[in-house]
Amino acid sequence: MSAERWFERCNEILESIRTTQLEPIRQAARLIAEAAQSGGALHFYDTGHCSREPIHRAGGLCMFRRLHFDFTIETHAGPRRADQVGQRHEELRHPTDEQLAQVGVQRSDLAPGDVIIVNSVSGKAPLPIEVALAAQRLGAKVVGITSITYSRAVQSQHSSGKRLCEVADVMIDNCSVGGDAVLNMEGVDTGVAPTSGVAFCYIIWAIVAESVAQMRALGLHPHVYRSINVPGGEEFNARAEAAYRETGV
């Protein structure tokens, strides 16, 4: 019974994505195809459960590159100098999420004309928002994936007061509910079974499919991974990656 309810709710959400988000998905694909045509790259940023979904997947684009960064310092001052050193380095030792995002993007390989897909379920966290803003300052285009319903119910934690849906160049709604989980069950004091992961996969592979079609329409040959579990898969992927490094597509 509960599994059937879950299937029904997922079907409703996926149908909502199909009927309401096709145009922004096409817009995102157009940005990616245009970036590929001009020598730009495709990046992906997500700190959550979907952080590796489109990376090195069978049927996925070789041009997908994950943006990941962290900032950790491990050191110990002499006991008679701890206060002095601690005051000098306090800000650098404990950067804010926005500072971390700024440094991460500035030191990344993002460049003008690139596209970055930023995924954040609620769209309120400072890291993905600042990644989007910092990428735009570099001249890259931002495709955001978030829940508009969820975002409208929460306050941004970014210093600008803006949410991801308010800063992205192209915004795709994952159509998930506030709080993400969709099933209310007797004896359980919170929702069960989130849908954002299913929705993200549905959206990201729609973007990839449309991007490949649009690149082909521009006369480009996008390089796509083959499953390593089929004969010759690893060799095929090695050739595809080598070709991607030469063509950028």
PENOR-V177405 format. One record per backbone hydrogen bond with DSSP energy under -0.5 kcal/mol. NH is the residue of the N-H (numbers start at 1). CO is the residue of the C=O. If there is no record, write none. Layout:
NH_CO + NH_CO
This chain:
5_1 + 6_2 + 7_3 + 8_4 + 9_5 + 10_6 + 11_7 + 12_8 + 13_9 + 14_10 + 15_11 + 16_12 + 17_13 + 18_14 + 19_15 + 20_16 + 21_17 + 25_21 + 26_22 + 27_23 + 28_24 + 29_25 + 30_26 + 31_27 + 32_28 + 33_29 + 34_30 + 35_31 + 36_32 + 37_33 + 38_34 + 39_36 + 40_35 + 42_63 + 43_115 + 44_65 + 45_117 + 51_48 + 53_50 + 55_52 + 56_54 + 57_54 + 59_225 + 60_57 + 62_223 + 64_61 + 65_42 + 67_44 + 68_66 + 75_73 + 81_78 + 82_78 + 85_81 + 86_82 + 87_83 + 88_84 + 89_85 + 90_86 + 93_89 + 94_90 + 95_92 + 100_96 + 101_97 + 102_98 + 103_99 + 104_100 + 105_101 + 106_102 + 107_103 + 108_105 + 113_139 + 114_111 + 115_41 + 116_141 + 117_43 + 118_116 + 118_143 + 119_45 + 119_117 + 120_145 + 129_125 + 130_126 + 131_127 + 132_128 + 133_129 + 134_130 + 135_131 + 136_132 + 137_133 + 138_134 + 139_136 + 140_135 + 141_114 + 143_116 + 144_142 + 144_170 + 145_118 + 146_172 + 147_121 + 148_146 + 151_147 + 152_148 + 153_149 + 153_150 + 154_151 + 157_124 + 161_158 + 164_123 + 166_163 + 167_164 + 168_164 + 169_142 + 170_142 + 172_144 + 174_146 + 180_177 + 181_179 + 182_192 + 182_193 + 183_192 + 184_182 + 185_183 + 188_185 + 192_183 + 195_180 + 199_195 + 200_196 + 201_197 + 202_198 + 203_199 + 204_200 + 205_201 + 206_202 + 207_203 + 208_204 + 209_205 + 210_206 + 211_207 + 212_208 + 213_209 + 214_210 + 215_211 + 216_212 + 217_213 + 218_214 + 219_216 + 220_215 + 222_220 + 223_249 + 225_60 + 230_227 + 233_230 + 236_232 + 237_233 + 238_234 + 239_235 + 240_236 + 241_237 + 242_238 + 243_239 + 244_240 + 245_241 + 246_242 + 247_243 + 248_244
